[in-house]
């Protein structure tokens, strides 16, 4: 700078110099912050600083006296501690070998995960050291709903987190109101409906009840307590039929599961199991019946390919027995739970874990954050797949595009979904073409008019066909005439009067009343 100019015009020069200094400081600050946020080398330096401070402030060091120039100097000596860091993981190793701090080094998991703002995943021992694994930057492993798929038997939930429904049968989901539990459920349904059959039970008759209008879920959405119990009952029969088919298969091998026989997985999803139990709280017979079906499915369903998914605000022993809860091998929570809720979800293995409540990450509000674990393992931080609802994504539109899977085995006959037998097709071909007047209409139209479930009507029709009652079919529908409609309604009345116990007995009583039976249906 020209000294003469500075004397003549001091203010502009001072402003210029001040501006340069402020800009330099700002650039240096931003550059420093960016380095520590983005570059692993600088992040490791910061972690070493934090670790050193932790050791010193917690008196985890030795003091050695050194004489120098006729003076005694105290020197701090830190124990052997090593730190290794990558983008998503920190490993901290502490020396053991009977050193002074060995006992304190054995239980640092919760402390380290808070200290490094990470997630304690594991601790291992070797001959000399104990090693703690801390996962960091977990939100970077979040995926979008378009990346949620099933490969083999593994449902992708994060980049490095899957649910293997064969190895870890049955899924328990917990979470408070507004935590994102419903979105997680609908995301899981979206993936599973592409590779298997999903029965949806919504005792609250709320979000999931609307799925009954979606073709892929038609006849498989249940809301009333009677229908839900019937759903469980039919799935027990379905499971038992599968075991029968597997054991009598020509390719039978002991220990093989449903995939070996080419069978499709089946999932029973219940949103708010506690609401269902509350509905039958005073009806002990219904409660006992439901718990019996649930116990069979949870304990026996894995090998037959029948899996349970429960969603609850918290898995209280009042609503689900502890022995059954222990058989849900995958646990997932979203939103925030109280400490007792976490204890119920993740068990004694996580007694000392620090479950953090985080609503914002890097200044951005985050939903769908929680924890996930296999039963008995340490829980890890979880971020549910991102669903761009604010950008117009619609689950209902996405579900509508899922192709309908055909029932492909004899075990599905328990649901009343029966494929025409070859002889039935031949008999229809041999008959003269029928003049279908307006007195015949599609079964679906009759079901909607009477507010009946298609699955129930198909089951009854299957039983009637076994007794020789012939129903006309088109390529896409079963047709019923007024007399057949009368039969169906009368069978349902007999079923109700019989205590909702047996459709075959209701069919038998109705046919007996009309003096119909084997071979008389055609007339």
Helices and strands as residue ranges (DSSP letters): H 3-8, H 10-38, H 40-57, E 61-68, E 71-78, E 81-85, E 89-95, H 102-105, H 109-115, E 119-125, E 129-135, G 138-141, G 145-147, E 150-151, E 154-158, E 161-164, E 171-175, H 181-192, E 197-202, G 207-213, G 215-217, E 221-222, H 225-247, G 258-261, E 266-271, H 273-279, H 284-304, E 306-312, H 322-325, E 330-334, H 339-346, G 348-350, E 360-361, E 364-365, E 369-374, E 380-383, G 389-391, H 395-400, G 410-415, H 422-430, E 440-442, H 443-450, H 454-466, E 479-481, H 482-497, H 503-513
